[in-house]
Amino acid sequence: MKITVLFPTQTEASLFQRDDVSTVISGVGLSATAHATTKLICQHKPDLLIMAGIAGAYPHSGLKIGDVCLVATEVEGDLGFFTPSGFVHLAHLPIDMEFERRHTLACPHLPAKPLLPLARSMSLNAAMAPFVNTGEVDLENMEGAAFFHTCLQENQAFLELRAISNFVNIHNDEWDMQGSVKAMTAGLHQLIDSLVLST
């Protein structure tokens, strides 16, 4: 199985080394990720793409710093309009235009018996944005929705793995960058080992 792992940053990739897997640094944010993912699919045609990185957990999620999850769904949370009654996601905006209304994107390639817990994620270019609806998601990152959308459009098999580095709270600067990257790397090896054994 030809597996490629995308990391948003070199920091997130720093502890991962494996001869049977190729790696790419995609860059931070939705635009950089969409470009890197598309380029990778077209040029390398992997059997499976895995996005791996750190994420912030919403306090209501029950997740702890250092937890590692597979992402089941992604929402591009700050795609929309500000209205007199507040922010409205583009998918829910009553506007008289014909366009694809996409909100929650689901990963159809999750293992039947995942080794890691599943989480619902929101992607934002503006991290910790106070105006988005976080009630139905567990964690926040800056790349996943673009990764999901590109892979789904290109019929590319994919998975996303995230380790919790912090809580989404602008008044709480408690981060464990080193610990979360270490936990993510261990979870990534565990995931790839299970995928290789199942083929």
Helices and strands as residue ranges (DSSP letters): E 3-7, H 10-13, E 21-25, H 30-44, E 48-57, G 59-61, E 68-76, E 80-83, E 86-89, G 90-92, E 104-106, E 118-123, E 139-141, H 144-153, E 158-167, H 177-197
